[in-house]
Amino acid sequence: MNNKKASIKDLIRKRNALLKKFEQYSDFARGSITSVCSTCNRAGCICENKTPARAYRLTYKDSQQKTRTVYVPRNRLPKIKRLIANYTKARDVIEQLIETNIELFKKETHI
């Protein structure tokens, strides 16, 4: 029985470590970045002779699963890329937390 308690303590320590790790990624956003090239399409405009302007957009689903699009200024592109990377890391930590909590629940049930 002492072995079971040690296991529970280990699982609690693991859960606490994962929660601390999750705090590192608390600044996150879900979605994907798209690059869009566009010209104004007016006949005779100087856009026709230039390279099309590049714009960036973040596309994501809101809580009602409706697709939303947000313009991303070029100078803010590194920030939004970091937020999206943090989302992936946070999601991985959450999955580990779920597994740990289930193991902890199973151990506590057998006490």
NUKENU-858130 format. One record per residue (C-alpha): x, y, z. Coordinates in steps of 0.5 Angstrom, whole numbers, plus 500, padded with zeros to 3 digits. Layout:
N
XYZ;...
END
This chain:
111
500500500;506505501;508503494;501506492;502512496;509514493;506513486;501518488;506523490;510522484;504523480;502529484;509532483;509530475;502534475;505540478;511540474;506540468;502546470;509550471;511548464;504550462;505557465;511558460;506558454;500562457;501567451;498563445;493564439;490558435;490559427;494559421;497565417;496566410;500570405;496574400;498577394;493583391;493588386;487593386;485591379;484597376;485598369;492602368;493603375;501603377;499596381;500592374;507594373;509593380;510586384;503585388;503587395;504582400;499582406;498577412;492574415;491570421;485565420;482561426;475558428;471562434;467559440;461558435;466554430;465560425;471562421;474569423;480572419;485578422;489582418;497581421;501587420;508585417;512588423;507583428;508577424;514574428;509575434;503572432;508566429;510565436;503565439;501560434;507556436;506557444;499554442;502547440;506547446;501548451;496543447;501538448;502540455;495539456;495532453;500530458;496533464;490529462;494523462;497524469;490526472;487520469;493516472;492519479;485518479;486511477;491510483;486514488;481509486;485503488;486506495;
END
